[in-house]
Amino acid sequence: MMPSDRIARFFAAPTLVAALMLASSGRLTAQVADTTRHSGAHSMSWGRETFLLSEVLEYAPSGADRPVNYDLLAWTGGAVNRLWAKADGGIATLGGGLHGEYQLLYGRLVSPWWDAQLGVRVDQANEDGSAATRVGAVAGFQGLAPGWFEVEPSMFVTTDGNVSLDLTVSYDLYLTQRLVLQPRLESAVSLRDEVEFGIGRGLSSTSFGVRTRIELRREFAPYIGVVWDRNYGRTAQFARQSGAAAGEARLVAGLRLWR
């Protein structure tokens, strides 16, 4: 069980309050967008529609620091132009560490299946009382690849000149009309060391998860799953130097919500 004081601090944290207004892409986002785009909404440059999604909102009781992780997004606009907000990170319920990536983006439809996005990203990390922040420009795409894979590649250029690349790929496999199996892969590559964030140059990390959700309602789906995280190269070296493991497998339980 998560300690009550940790729960209170988690839900009181300003970063989470902001995060709960956001979310990460999913196949449903693209399906809703596609329905809108094929209904004659192309004539509207900016609309007044909004969408919120928590693709990941979960607790990992078997994790080393028992984190609560989130991957959230929100958009407002129409079929062609949208303003996006995204939040991806975690808060430890043991040890008090946290990390988060927050993005504000302008998105424009470039094909029936893809949005191009450009904006600002802010990363924050707090571990053992030391805080770090980095800011920069981010550009990427979001959409459906052949085979109905939801794909989200992006490039982040910090004000210090470092370049990193991120890729998220997921797929929703409907076992029944209500039971959905979702494999999900996240990976990150950095062109140079970011010691304050524990990131080394090269392929720095991958996270592969398999989550099974039951859609009690389309908008409300509890899930369970297992996630394998792995650091590589200098990132793994930084982790070992701080007393952490280079890799970890953990059970997770959470909710997928949208409106």
Secondary structure by P-SEA (a helix, b strand, c coil): cccaaaaaaaaacaaaaaaaacccccaaaaaaaaaaaaccccccccccbbbbbccccccccccccccccccccccccccccbbbbbbbbccccccccccbbbbbbccccccccbbbbbbbbbbbbbcccbbbbbbbccccccccccccccccccccccccbbbbbbbbbbbbbcccccbbbbbbbbbbbbccccccccccccccbbbbbbbbbbcccccbbbbcbbbbbbbcaaaaaaaaaaccccccccccccccccc
